[in-house]
Amino acid sequence: MSSAAVSTLTTRRTVSVPVAPFELRAPRSTDGALIHDLVRRCKPLDENSLYCNLIQATHFRETSVAAEAPDGNLLGFISGYLVPDRTDTLFIWQVAVSKDARGMGLGKKMLKDILERSPDVRYLHTTVTPDNDASWGMFRSLARDLDAPVHTTVMFDSEAHFDGRHDDEVLIQIGPFELDDAGAN
């Protein structure tokens, strides 16, 4: 297994972080059960049915991505879709990254892979709960990389939409942005 040196600003020392090899690819219908198992292991993500994961891996394969390890297991998966009547807007439904692959920037690499395959997209939308610091950090970092503004608003209110059974879901809107010739900047 290879490793990459990562410099931390707070301690000004260099640490080695293992980097697992992986291949980014569009999901396949045979990934449904692997996606379902990955999401189940990625608490606090909401689990969908296995059937839903099969639909994500087939109907939404062009706007989703799987990160596959050499042994065939999935290290990560992102499901997304183009918003109806707004084909310039990619909605990211869910980002799942295995514990073994966290801290490598895999989530952002997967997002950029989808954007590179979606040349007409100028906006990225997603929802995140207020306490999901990892997702907030990833999407803010992506917006910086894209040199794009970020706007937020509550899309689904805990009380009004979830009857108090779920935290607010805050809509993050990134864009507009232009992808350069090298892809997602």
N, CA, C and O atoms as a DFTB+ gen file, in Angstrom:
740 C
 N C O
     1  1       0.850      -1.177       0.000
     2  2       0.000       0.000       0.000
     3  2       0.891       1.233       0.000
     4  3       1.855       1.302       0.763
     5  1       0.585       2.187      -0.830
     6  2       1.373       3.408      -0.889
     7  2       0.902       4.385       0.172
     8  3      -0.165       4.205       0.759
     9  1       1.686       5.408       0.417
    10  2       1.268       6.439       1.362
    11  2       1.612       7.795       0.779
    12  3       2.494       7.927      -0.070
    13  1       0.894       8.796       1.257
    14  2       1.125      10.166       0.808
    15  2       1.410      11.021       2.030
    16  3       0.810      10.815       3.085
    17  1       2.303      11.961       1.901
    18  2       2.604      12.856       3.009
    19  2       1.592      13.982       3.025
    20  3       1.303      14.587       1.992
    21  1       1.061      14.258       4.190
    22  2       0.086      15.323       4.361
    23  2       0.610      16.256       5.427
    24  3       0.936      15.816       6.530
    25  1       0.696      17.531       5.122
    26  2       1.188      18.512       6.076
    27  2      -0.001      19.101       6.816
    28  3      -1.003      19.459       6.198
    29  1       0.104      19.201       8.125
    30  2      -0.962      19.802       8.911
    31  2      -0.521      21.193       9.335
    32  3       0.606      21.376       9.794
    33  1      -1.389      22.159       9.186
    34  2      -1.059      23.542       9.505
    35  2      -1.022      23.785      11.006
    36  3      -0.262      24.631      11.477
    37  1      -1.835      23.054      11.763
    38  2      -1.930      23.328      13.187
    39  2      -0.701      22.860      13.950
    40  3      -0.291      23.516      14.907
    41  1      -0.100      21.734      13.550
    42  2       1.041      21.221      14.288
    43  2       2.348      21.403      13.533
    44  3       3.423      21.214      14.103
    45  1       2.271      21.764      12.273
    46  2       3.435      21.969      11.422
    47  2       4.360      20.750      11.401
    48  3       5.584      20.875      11.437
    49  1       3.740      19.574      11.340
    50  2       4.516      18.363      11.185
    51  2       3.931      17.561      10.025
    52  3       2.797      17.793       9.607
    53  1       4.698      16.640       9.525
    54  2       4.253      15.815       8.415
    55  2       3.907      14.434       8.936
    56  3       4.670      13.822       9.683
    57  1       2.738      13.953       8.526
    58  2       2.309      12.606       8.907
    59  2       2.022      11.832       7.629
    60  3       1.705      12.421       6.596
    61  1       2.133      10.527       7.703
    62  2       1.822       9.690       6.552
    63  2       0.411       9.142       6.703
    64  3       0.043       8.612       7.752
    65  1      -0.364       9.278       5.646
    66  2      -1.725       8.769       5.614
    67  2      -1.783       7.695       4.547
    68  3      -1.435       7.962       3.397
    69  1      -2.216       6.475       4.893
    70  2      -2.290       5.443       3.872
    71  2      -3.300       5.821       2.792
    72  3      -4.372       6.351       3.086
    73  1      -2.952       5.548       1.570
    74  2      -3.832       5.836       0.443
    75  2      -4.180       4.513      -0.217
    76  3      -3.324       3.851      -0.804
    77  1      -5.441       4.141      -0.111
    78  2      -5.885       2.889      -0.723
    79  2      -6.054       3.101      -2.221
    80  3      -6.584       4.128      -2.645
    81  1      -5.609       2.140      -3.025
    82  2      -5.846       2.265      -4.464
    83  2      -7.335       2.065      -4.757
    84  3      -8.014       1.291      -4.082
    85  1      -7.818       2.760      -5.751
    86  2      -9.218       2.625      -6.127
    87  2      -9.387       3.065      -7.576
    88  3      -8.546       3.766      -8.140
    89  1     -10.494       2.633      -8.154
    90  2     -10.875       3.045      -9.502
    91  2     -12.214       3.755      -9.401
    92  3     -13.154       3.236      -8.799
    93  1     -12.301       4.947      -9.994
    94  2     -13.577       5.656     -10.066
    95  2     -14.258       5.236     -11.358
    96  3     -13.652       5.249     -12.429
    97  1     -15.535       4.860     -11.240
    98  2     -16.278       4.413     -12.410
    99  2     -17.763       4.642     -12.190
   100  3     -18.223       4.832     -11.064
   101  1     -18.502       4.619     -13.294
   102  2     -19.956       4.677     -13.178
   103  2     -20.425       3.375     -12.523
   104  3     -19.862       2.313     -12.789
   105  1     -21.442       3.450     -11.674
   106  2     -21.930       2.223     -11.033
   107  2     -22.581       1.277     -12.047
   108  3     -23.001       1.679     -13.132
   109  1     -22.647       0.013     -11.649
   110  2     -23.290      -1.031     -12.462
   111  2     -24.469      -1.600     -11.679
   112  3     -24.537      -1.460     -10.458
   113  1     -25.384      -2.233     -12.377
   114  2     -26.548      -2.809     -11.699
   115  2     -26.128      -3.835     -10.650
   116  3     -26.815      -4.003      -9.642
   117  1     -25.029      -4.508     -10.872
   118  2     -24.555      -5.511      -9.912
   119  2     -23.960      -4.882      -8.649
   120  3     -23.594      -5.605      -7.723
   121  1     -23.858      -3.560      -8.596
   122  2     -23.343      -2.865      -7.409
   123  2     -24.421      -2.622      -6.352
   124  3     -24.101      -2.189      -5.245
   125  1     -25.671      -2.886      -6.662
   126  2     -26.762      -2.534      -5.752
   127  2     -26.552      -3.004      -4.326
   128  3     -26.677      -2.211      -3.392
   129  1     -26.234      -4.282      -4.137
   130  2     -26.053      -4.820      -2.784
   131  2     -24.811      -4.227      -2.123
   132  3     -24.816      -3.974      -0.919
   133  1     -23.739      -4.001      -2.904
   134  2     -22.531      -3.388      -2.352
   135  2     -22.808      -1.960      -1.887
   136  3     -22.332      -1.542      -0.831
   137  1     -23.578      -1.215      -2.678
   138  2     -23.952       0.153      -2.300
   139  2     -24.770       0.125      -1.015
   140  3     -24.518       0.897      -0.090
   141  1     -25.744      -0.766      -0.967
   142  2     -26.615      -0.877       0.205
   143  2     -25.789      -1.163       1.464
   144  3     -26.005      -0.540       2.503
   145  1     -24.846      -2.103       1.372
   146  2     -24.002      -2.450       2.522
   147  2     -23.091      -1.284       2.917
   148  3     -22.904      -1.018       4.104
   149  1     -22.524      -0.590       1.925
   150  2     -21.662       0.561       2.204
   151  2     -22.437       1.642       2.956
   152  3     -21.969       2.142       3.978
   153  1     -23.617       2.004       2.458
   154  2     -24.415       3.050       3.101
   155  2     -24.794       2.629       4.522
   156  3     -24.773       3.453       5.436
   157  1     -25.136       1.370       4.713
   158  2     -25.488       0.875       6.052
   159  2     -24.334       1.073       7.025
   160  3     -24.561       1.347       8.204
   161  1     -23.084       0.938       6.544
   162  2     -21.902       1.096       7.406
   163  2     -21.522       2.563       7.611
   164  3     -20.675       2.866       8.452
   165  1     -22.130       3.467       6.864
   166  2     -21.759       4.892       6.910
   167  2     -22.772       5.693       7.713
   168  3     -23.422       6.592       7.178
   169  1     -22.907       5.375       8.977
   170  2     -23.814       6.131       9.840
   171  2     -23.308       7.564       9.931
   172  3     -22.093       7.755       9.981
   173  1     -24.130       8.545       9.955
   174  2     -25.575       8.518      10.141
   175  2     -26.372       8.622       8.835
   176  3     -27.507       9.098       8.855
   177  1     -25.810       8.190       7.704
   178  2     -26.554       8.276       6.442
   179  2     -27.872       7.530       6.538
   180  3     -27.964       6.482       7.178
   181  1     -28.886       8.079       5.897
   182  2     -30.176       7.403       5.813
   183  2     -30.055       6.237       4.846
   184  3     -29.558       6.398       3.731
   185  1     -30.506       5.071       5.269
   186  2     -30.498       3.905       4.389
   187  2     -31.699       3.962       3.459
   188  3     -32.807       4.311       3.868
   189  1     -31.459       3.616       2.210
   190  2     -32.530       3.434       1.246
   191  2     -32.744       1.936       1.081
   192  3     -31.954       1.134       1.578
   193  1     -33.799       1.563       0.391
   194  2     -34.008       0.140       0.132
   195  2     -32.970      -0.346      -0.868
   196  3     -32.398       0.447      -1.615
   197  1     -32.732      -1.638      -0.879
   198  2     -31.825      -2.230      -1.856
   199  2     -32.333      -1.943      -3.265
   200  3     -31.541      -1.687      -4.172
   201  1     -33.645      -1.986      -3.447
   202  2     -34.222      -1.686      -4.759
   203  2     -33.875      -0.259      -5.183
   204  3     -33.543      -0.023      -6.345
   205  1     -33.948       0.693      -4.252
   206  2     -33.589       2.079      -4.558
   207  2     -32.126       2.154      -4.999
   208  3     -31.805       2.854      -5.959
   209  1     -31.238       1.438      -4.303
   210  2     -29.829       1.441      -4.685
   211  2     -29.615       0.832      -6.069
   212  3     -28.730       1.271      -6.804
   213  1     -30.411      -0.168      -6.431
   214  2     -30.337      -0.734      -7.778
   215  2     -30.752       0.299      -8.823
   216  3     -30.132       0.399      -9.882
   217  1     -31.798       1.064      -8.529
   218  2     -32.250       2.122      -9.449
   219  2     -31.167       3.192      -9.564
   220  3     -30.887       3.669     -10.663
   221  1     -30.555       3.577      -8.440
   222  2     -29.475       4.566      -8.483
   223  2     -28.337       4.086      -9.378
   224  3     -27.770       4.867     -10.141
   225  1     -28.004       2.799      -9.282
   226  2     -26.881       2.241     -10.030
   227  2     -27.197       2.028     -11.507
   228  3     -26.292       1.777     -12.304
   229  1     -28.456       2.123     -11.874
   230  2     -28.825       1.930     -13.286
   231  2     -29.372       3.219     -13.887
   232  3     -28.763       3.776     -14.800
   233  1     -30.498       3.699     -13.397
   234  2     -31.136       4.892     -13.976
   235  2     -30.307       6.159     -13.811
   236  3     -30.359       7.052     -14.657
   237  1     -29.539       6.242     -12.720
   238  2     -28.778       7.457     -12.425
   239  2     -27.276       7.225     -12.537
   240  3     -26.493       7.965     -11.942
   241  1     -26.868       6.222     -13.283
   242  2     -25.448       5.858     -13.350
   243  2     -24.584       6.961     -13.953
   244  3     -23.416       7.093     -13.589
   245  1     -25.136       7.751     -14.865
   246  2     -24.341       8.805     -15.508
   247  2     -24.042       9.962     -14.566
   248  3     -23.104      10.723     -14.802
   249  1     -24.822      10.103     -13.508
   250  2     -24.619      11.189     -12.549
   251  2     -24.285      10.643     -11.159
   252  3     -24.503      11.309     -10.147
   253  1     -23.760       9.434     -11.132
   254  2     -23.319       8.790      -9.888
   255  2     -21.927       8.223     -10.124
   256  3     -21.458       8.156     -11.260
   257  1     -21.271       7.816      -9.039
   258  2     -19.915       7.262      -9.174
   259  2     -19.671       6.249      -8.060
   260  3     -20.148       6.402      -6.936
   261  1     -18.918       5.217      -8.406
   262  2     -18.474       4.227      -7.437
   263  2     -16.955       4.258      -7.383
   264  3     -16.294       4.405      -8.411
   265  1     -16.402       4.121      -6.181
   266  2     -14.956       3.997      -5.989
   267  2     -14.705       2.549      -5.585
   268  3     -15.036       2.125      -4.478
   269  1     -14.112       1.801      -6.513
   270  2     -13.926       0.371      -6.300
   271  2     -12.481       0.048      -5.928
   272  3     -11.545       0.496      -6.591
   273  1     -12.310      -0.729      -4.866
   274  2     -10.992      -1.211      -4.446
   275  2     -10.594      -2.384      -5.336
   276  3     -11.453      -2.998      -5.969
   277  1      -9.293      -2.705      -5.394
   278  2      -8.850      -3.829      -6.221
   279  2      -9.536      -5.156      -5.885
   280  3      -9.664      -6.023      -6.749
   281  1      -9.980      -5.315      -4.626
   282  2     -10.641      -6.565      -4.239
   283  2     -12.123      -6.594      -4.614
   284  3     -12.817      -7.565      -4.310
   285  1     -12.619      -5.529      -5.277
   286  2     -14.010      -5.490      -5.713
   287  2     -14.966      -4.820      -4.742
   288  3     -16.117      -4.559      -5.093
   289  1     -14.514      -4.538      -3.533
   290  2     -15.369      -3.843      -2.573
   291  2     -15.459      -2.368      -2.929
   292  3     -14.566      -1.818      -3.573
   293  1     -16.540      -1.737      -2.504
   294  2     -16.707      -0.303      -2.743
   295  2     -16.163       0.481      -1.557
   296  3     -16.546       0.245      -0.411
   297  1     -15.263       1.421      -1.850
   298  2     -14.753       2.340      -0.839
   299  2     -15.631       3.579      -0.742
   300  3     -15.658       4.250       0.290
   301  1     -16.349       3.879      -1.822
   302  2     -17.197       5.054      -1.831
   303  2     -18.253       4.965      -2.907
   304  3     -18.122       4.212      -3.872
   305  1     -19.312       5.754      -2.724
   306  2     -20.391       5.828      -3.706
   307  2     -21.080       7.183      -3.541
   308  3     -21.355       7.628      -2.426
   309  1     -21.348       7.817      -4.663
   310  2     -22.164       9.036      -4.666
   311  2     -23.304       8.829      -5.640
   312  3     -23.099       8.413      -6.781
   313  1     -24.512       9.126      -5.176
   314  2     -25.672       9.115      -6.066
   315  2     -26.087      10.556      -6.330
   316  3     -26.115      11.390      -5.426
   317  1     -26.400      10.822      -7.567
   318  2     -26.843      12.153      -7.962
   319  2     -27.763      12.057      -9.154
   320  3     -27.904      10.997      -9.764
   321  1     -28.386      13.166      -9.482
   322  2     -29.265      13.217     -10.650
   323  2     -29.385      14.658     -11.118
   324  3     -29.153      15.596     -10.355
   325  1     -29.749      14.817     -12.379
   326  2     -30.023      16.155     -12.905
   327  2     -31.431      16.545     -12.469
   328  3     -32.370      15.761     -12.604
   329  1     -31.570      17.756     -11.949
   330  2     -32.862      18.230     -11.468
   331  2     -33.811      18.367     -12.656
   332  3     -33.456      18.990     -13.657
   333  1     -35.021      17.790     -12.563
   334  2     -35.969      17.927     -13.671
   335  2     -36.180      19.401     -14.027
   336  3     -36.314      20.250     -13.145
   337  1     -36.208      19.684     -15.295
   338  2     -36.399      21.038     -15.832
   339  2     -35.219      21.976     -15.552
   340  3     -35.310      23.175     -15.814
   341  1     -34.105      21.437     -15.017
   342  2     -32.891      22.240     -14.778
   343  2     -31.681      21.364     -15.069
   344  3     -30.948      20.985     -14.155
   345  1     -31.477      21.049     -16.316
   346  2     -30.416      20.101     -16.676
   347  2     -29.017      20.665     -16.451
   348  3     -28.029      19.962     -16.662
   349  1     -28.922      21.921     -16.026
   350  2     -27.616      22.474     -15.661
   351  2     -27.344      22.331     -14.166
   352  3     -26.341      22.837     -13.663
   353  1     -28.243      21.637     -13.452
   354  2     -28.127      21.508     -11.999
   355  2     -28.061      20.040     -11.603
   356  3     -28.986      19.268     -11.855
   357  1     -26.949      19.675     -10.979
   358  2     -26.741      18.325     -10.467
   359  2     -27.109      18.323      -8.992
   360  3     -26.567      19.103      -8.208
   361  1     -28.036      17.441      -8.614
   362  2     -28.378      17.273      -7.203
   363  2     -27.659      16.037      -6.690
   364  3     -27.831      14.943      -7.228
   365  1     -26.858      16.208      -5.655
   366  2     -26.164      15.092      -5.032
   367  2     -27.057      14.554      -3.918
   368  3     -27.342      15.238      -2.935
   369  1     -27.485      13.319      -4.101
   370  2     -28.432      12.686      -3.197
   371  2     -27.721      12.185      -1.946
   372  3     -28.166      12.435      -0.826
   373  1     -26.609      11.473      -2.147
   374  2     -25.953      10.870      -1.003
   375  2     -24.479      10.634      -1.310
   376  3     -24.118      10.249      -2.422
   377  1     -23.635      10.868      -0.311
   378  2     -22.202      10.607      -0.406
   379  2     -21.854       9.610       0.698
   380  3     -22.048       9.884       1.882
   381  1     -21.340       8.456       0.293
   382  2     -20.931       7.428       1.255
   383  2     -19.453       7.122       1.031
   384  3     -19.042       6.804      -0.085
   385  1     -18.660       7.219       2.089
   386  2     -17.235       6.880       2.037
   387  2     -16.944       5.930       3.188
   388  3     -17.228       6.234       4.347
   389  1     -16.379       4.786       2.859
   390  2     -16.015       3.776       3.844
   391  2     -15.053       4.356       4.879
   392  3     -14.241       5.225       4.561
   393  1     -15.148       3.874       6.112
   394  2     -14.218       4.316       7.154
   395  2     -12.773       4.144       6.721
   396  3     -11.921       4.965       7.061
   397  1     -12.489       3.084       5.972
   398  2     -11.119       2.804       5.519
   399  2     -10.596       3.842       4.538
   400  3      -9.387       3.929       4.323
   401  1     -11.483       4.630       3.940
   402  2     -11.066       5.577       2.899
   403  2     -11.272       7.031       3.315
   404  3     -11.060       7.934       2.506
   405  1     -11.672       7.270       4.533
   406  2     -11.897       8.650       4.982
   407  2     -10.582       9.373       5.191
   408  3      -9.571       8.766       5.545
   409  1     -10.609      10.689       4.968
   410  2      -9.428      11.507       5.168
   411  2      -8.501      11.561       3.966
   412  3      -7.427      12.159       4.037
   413  1      -8.911      10.935       2.851
   414  2      -8.090      10.916       1.630
   415  2      -8.616      11.879       0.573
   416  3      -8.027      12.004      -0.501
   417  1      -9.722      12.562       0.868
   418  2     -10.331      13.418      -0.141
   419  2     -11.125      12.640      -1.176
   420  3     -11.419      13.159      -2.253
   421  1     -11.476      11.391      -0.856
   422  2     -12.190      10.556      -1.821
   423  2     -13.539      11.151      -2.202
   424  3     -13.913      11.124      -3.374
   425  1     -14.264      11.679      -1.245
   426  2     -15.573      12.260      -1.546
   427  2     -15.474      13.350      -2.597
   428  3     -16.247      13.370      -3.555
   429  1     -14.517      14.262      -2.415
   430  2     -14.348      15.354      -3.381
   431  2     -13.865      14.830      -4.726
   432  3     -14.282      15.336      -5.768
   433  1     -12.997      13.828      -4.721
   434  2     -12.549      13.234      -5.984
   435  2     -13.729      12.623      -6.733
   436  3     -13.820      12.745      -7.954
   437  1     -14.624      11.972      -6.014
   438  2     -15.800      11.383      -6.662
   439  2     -16.712      12.469      -7.225
   440  3     -17.230      12.332      -8.333
   441  1     -16.913      13.557      -6.459
   442  2     -17.733      14.666      -6.964
   443  2     -17.150      15.230      -8.248
   444  3     -17.874      15.477      -9.212
   445  1     -15.838      15.434      -8.259
   446  2     -15.186      15.982      -9.453
   447  2     -15.303      15.024     -10.634
   448  3     -15.428      15.466     -11.776
   449  1     -15.264      13.727     -10.377
   450  2     -15.439      12.748     -11.447
   451  2     -16.812      12.903     -12.111
   452  3     -16.922      12.884     -13.337
   453  1     -17.842      13.053     -11.300
   454  2     -19.184      13.237     -11.858
   455  2     -19.243      14.533     -12.660
   456  3     -19.781      14.553     -13.767
   457  1     -18.694      15.610     -12.113
   458  2     -18.720      16.896     -12.821
   459  2     -17.973      16.817     -14.149
   460  3     -18.421      17.388     -15.143
   461  1     -16.844      16.118     -14.176
   462  2     -16.083      15.982     -15.421
   463  2     -16.877      15.231     -16.486
   464  3     -16.664      15.438     -17.680
   465  1     -17.785      14.365     -16.060
   466  2     -18.634      13.618     -17.002
   467  2     -19.940      14.354     -17.309
   468  3     -20.776      13.840     -18.052
   469  1     -20.124      15.552     -16.744
   470  2     -21.378      16.305     -16.887
   471  2     -21.063      17.724     -17.359
   472  3     -21.205      18.673     -16.588
   473  1     -20.636      17.881     -18.621
   474  2     -20.135      19.178     -19.076
   475  2     -21.164      20.311     -19.078
   476  3     -20.776      21.480     -19.079
   477  1     -22.443      20.003     -19.079
   478  2     -23.467      21.055     -19.096
   479  2     -23.868      21.537     -17.712
   480  3     -24.639      22.489     -17.589
   481  1     -23.356      20.894     -16.669
   482  2     -23.715      21.265     -15.298
   483  2     -22.980      22.540     -14.901
   484  3     -21.767      22.648     -15.080
   485  1     -23.723      23.503     -14.360
   486  2     -23.173      24.774     -13.884
   487  2     -23.480      25.023     -12.410
   488  3     -22.959      25.960     -11.805
   489  1     -24.339      24.165     -11.837
   490  2     -24.736      24.296     -10.436
   491  2     -24.745      22.908      -9.800
   492  3     -25.112      21.923     -10.441
   493  1     -24.339      22.840      -8.537
   494  2     -24.427      21.613      -7.766
   495  2     -25.240      21.918      -6.520
   496  3     -24.952      22.874      -5.799
   497  1     -26.253      21.106      -6.269
   498  2     -27.088      21.246      -5.085
   499  2     -27.026      19.956      -4.279
   500  3     -26.838      18.872      -4.832
   501  1     -27.185      20.084      -2.982
   502  2     -27.288      18.936      -2.092
   503  2     -27.938      19.411      -0.809
   504  3     -28.064      20.615      -0.583
   505  1     -28.352      18.477       0.034
   506  2     -28.799      18.848       1.372
   507  2     -27.921      18.145       2.389
   508  3     -27.479      17.015       2.184
   509  1     -27.677      18.850       3.503
   510  2     -26.818      18.353       4.573
   511  2     -27.438      18.774       5.900
   512  3     -27.981      19.873       6.015
   513  1     -27.356      17.905       6.895
   514  2     -27.815      18.296       8.226
   515  2     -26.812      19.265       8.840
   516  3     -25.623      19.203       8.526
   517  1     -27.273      20.154       9.708
   518  2     -26.382      21.180      10.267
   519  2     -25.158      20.630      10.993
   520  3     -24.130      21.306      11.043
   521  1     -25.237      19.419      11.560
   522  2     -24.122      18.895      12.355
   523  2     -23.169      17.995      11.571
   524  3     -22.262      17.412      12.165
   525  1     -23.343      17.865      10.275
   526  2     -22.481      16.982       9.469
   527  2     -21.259      17.773       8.991
   528  3     -21.188      18.201       7.839
   529  1     -20.309      17.955       9.896
   530  2     -19.132      18.783       9.616
   531  2     -18.320      18.279       8.429
   532  3     -17.809      19.082       7.648
   533  1     -18.193      16.955       8.279
   534  2     -17.398      16.407       7.176
   535  2     -18.005      16.796       5.829
   536  3     -17.283      17.204       4.919
   537  1     -19.316      16.673       5.697
   538  2     -19.964      17.036       4.426
   539  2     -19.880      18.531       4.167
   540  3     -19.618      18.954       3.041
   541  1     -20.103      19.339       5.209
   542  2     -19.984      20.796       5.036
   543  2     -18.590      21.151       4.541
   544  3     -18.437      21.957       3.624
   545  1     -17.575      20.548       5.149
   546  2     -16.203      20.834       4.749
   547  2     -15.923      20.417       3.319
   548  3     -15.269      21.146       2.574
   549  1     -16.418      19.242       2.928
   550  2     -16.182      18.754       1.570
   551  2     -16.836      19.662       0.529
   552  3     -16.208      20.014      -0.469
   553  1     -18.089      20.039       0.757
   554  2     -18.785      20.867      -0.238
   555  2     -18.224      22.291      -0.285
   556  3     -18.162      22.892      -1.358
   557  1     -17.820      22.830       0.850
   558  2     -17.179      24.159       0.842
   559  2     -15.834      24.106       0.110
   560  3     -15.491      25.021      -0.639
   561  1     -15.088      23.042       0.329
   562  2     -13.808      22.876      -0.355
   563  2     -14.017      22.742      -1.862
   564  3     -13.261      23.317      -2.646
   565  1     -15.030      21.993      -2.270
   566  2     -15.340      21.865      -3.700
   567  2     -15.687      23.230      -4.284
   568  3     -15.226      23.576      -5.372
   569  1     -16.493      24.002      -3.569
   570  2     -16.868      25.339      -4.062
   571  2     -15.629      26.219      -4.240
   572  3     -15.532      26.960      -5.218
   573  1     -14.690      26.141      -3.307
   574  2     -13.441      26.907      -3.454
   575  2     -12.680      26.446      -4.692
   576  3     -12.185      27.271      -5.460
   577  1     -12.585      25.139      -4.889
   578  2     -11.887      24.602      -6.061
   579  2     -12.539      25.064      -7.362
   580  3     -11.857      25.300      -8.359
   581  1     -13.858      25.188      -7.342
   582  2     -14.605      25.616      -8.526
   583  2     -14.684      27.130      -8.641
   584  3     -15.206      27.651      -9.626
   585  1     -14.166      27.846      -7.634
   586  2     -14.247      29.302      -7.573
   587  2     -15.707      29.748      -7.748
   588  3     -16.022      30.638      -8.537
   589  1     -16.579      29.089      -6.979
   590  2     -18.024      29.305      -7.119
   591  2     -18.624      29.747      -5.786
   592  3     -18.169      29.330      -4.722
   593  1     -19.642      30.588      -5.856
   594  2     -20.318      31.004      -4.629
   595  2     -21.136      29.861      -4.029
   596  3     -21.512      28.912      -4.717
   597  1     -21.399      29.980      -2.725
   598  2     -22.209      29.008      -2.001
   599  2     -23.365      29.743      -1.339
   600  3     -23.166      30.758      -0.672
   601  1     -24.565      29.229      -1.527
   602  2     -25.759      29.771      -0.866
   603  2     -26.418      28.631      -0.101
   604  3     -26.443      27.493      -0.569
   605  1     -26.952      28.943       1.079
   606  2     -27.613      27.918       1.881
   607  2     -28.967      28.405       2.365
   608  3     -29.174      29.597       2.596
   609  1     -29.877      27.464       2.513
   610  2     -31.194      27.730       3.078
   611  2     -31.774      26.396       3.533
   612  3     -31.433      25.349       2.982
   613  1     -32.641      26.428       4.527
   614  2     -33.275      25.185       4.959
   615  2     -34.242      24.741       3.865
   616  3     -35.136      25.493       3.476
   617  1     -34.061      23.521       3.374
   618  2     -34.949      22.971       2.353
   619  2     -36.067      22.144       2.984
   620  3     -37.236      22.255       2.615
   621  1     -35.670      21.311       3.951
   622  2     -36.655      20.482       4.652
   623  2     -36.497      20.719       6.145
   624  3     -35.477      20.365       6.738
   625  1     -37.509      21.317       6.743
   626  2     -37.507      21.683       8.144
   627  2     -37.848      20.473       9.019
   628  3     -38.724      19.675       8.683
   629  1     -37.145      20.356      10.136
   630  2     -37.340      19.229      11.047
   631  2     -38.809      19.048      11.433
   632  3     -39.333      17.935      11.389
   633  1     -39.457      20.124      11.805
   634  2     -40.850      20.023      12.257
   635  2     -41.833      19.976      11.087
   636  3     -42.704      19.107      11.040
   637  1     -41.694      20.892      10.160
   638  2     -42.673      20.997       9.064
   639  2     -42.637      19.804       8.113
   640  3     -43.675      19.391       7.596
   641  1     -41.443      19.247       7.878
   642  2     -41.320      18.175       6.882
   643  2     -41.071      16.799       7.497
   644  3     -41.474      15.786       6.924
   645  1     -40.417      16.751       8.647
   646  2     -40.039      15.462       9.230
   647  2     -40.810      15.138      10.514
   648  3     -40.524      14.136      11.169
   649  1     -41.772      15.970      10.873
   650  2     -42.565      15.747      12.083
   651  2     -41.665      15.532      13.306
   652  3     -41.981      14.748      14.201
   653  1     -40.517      16.261      13.319
   654  2     -39.609      16.188      14.449
   655  2     -38.762      14.926      14.511
   656  3     -38.032      14.726      15.482
   657  1     -38.843      14.072      13.498
   658  2     -38.117      12.787      13.527
   659  2     -36.756      12.832      12.831
   660  3     -36.072      11.812      12.746
   661  1     -36.363      13.989      12.341
   662  2     -35.099      14.123      11.596
   663  2     -34.644      15.566      11.717
   664  3     -35.472      16.469      11.840
   665  1     -33.352      15.791      11.684
   666  2     -32.820      17.155      11.713
   667  2     -33.186      17.890      10.427
   668  3     -33.549      17.278       9.423
   669  1     -33.084      19.225      10.482
   670  2     -33.253      20.023       9.256
   671  2     -32.308      19.501       8.178
   672  3     -31.222      19.004       8.478
   673  1     -32.727      19.617       6.938
   674  2     -31.845      19.366       5.795
   675  2     -31.627      20.721       5.127
   676  3     -32.562      21.322       4.597
   677  1     -30.380      21.193       5.159
   678  2     -30.024      22.504       4.624
   679  2     -29.587      22.335       3.169
   680  3     -28.698      21.539       2.867
   681  1     -30.216      23.088       2.278
   682  2     -29.846      23.070       0.865
   683  2     -28.573      23.879       0.672
   684  3     -28.509      25.058       1.021
   685  1     -27.562      23.228       0.111
   686  2     -26.319      23.898      -0.277
   687  2     -26.363      24.054      -1.784
   688  3     -26.490      23.073      -2.516
   689  1     -26.258      25.294      -2.244
   690  2     -26.258      25.594      -3.679
   691  2     -24.889      26.150      -4.045
   692  3     -24.482      27.201      -3.549
   693  1     -24.177      25.432      -4.922
   694  2     -22.864      25.854      -5.390
   695  2     -22.992      26.243      -6.852
   696  3     -23.486      25.464      -7.667
   697  1     -22.548      27.445      -7.184
   698  2     -22.577      27.856      -8.584
   699  2     -23.114      29.252      -8.745
   700  3     -23.605      29.870      -7.800
   701  1     -23.008      29.736      -9.967
   702  2     -22.592      29.010     -11.169
   703  2     -21.073      28.817     -11.208
   704  3     -20.312      29.552     -10.580
   705  1     -20.666      27.797     -11.970
   706  2     -19.250      27.539     -12.189
   707  2     -19.045      27.053     -13.618
   708  3     -19.959      26.552     -14.273
   709  1     -17.835      27.220     -14.059
   710  2     -17.409      26.721     -15.385
   711  2     -16.281      25.736     -15.126
   712  3     -15.377      26.012     -14.337
   713  1     -16.332      24.612     -15.776
   714  2     -15.234      23.660     -15.665
   715  2     -14.181      24.028     -16.693
   716  3     -14.496      24.309     -17.850
   717  1     -12.918      24.023     -16.259
   718  2     -11.848      24.329     -17.200
   719  2     -11.514      23.072     -18.001
   720  3     -12.118      22.021     -17.784
   721  1     -10.565      23.171     -18.918
   722  2     -10.201      22.053     -19.781
   723  2      -9.697      20.850     -19.006
   724  3      -9.767      19.724     -19.499
   725  1      -9.190      21.070     -17.800
   726  2      -8.670      19.971     -17.004
   727  2      -9.751      19.339     -16.153
   728  3      -9.469      18.440     -15.360
   729  1     -10.985      19.795     -16.306
   730  2     -12.086      19.213     -15.531
   731  2     -12.521      20.150     -14.433
   732  3     -12.643      21.358     -14.639
   733  1     -12.756      19.582     -13.255
   734  2     -13.296      20.341     -12.141
   735  2     -12.199      21.101     -11.428
   736  3     -11.984      20.904     -10.232
   737  1     -11.500      21.971     -12.146
   738  2     -10.441      22.854     -11.650
   739  2      -9.373      22.167     -10.885
   740  3      -8.433      22.813     -10.421
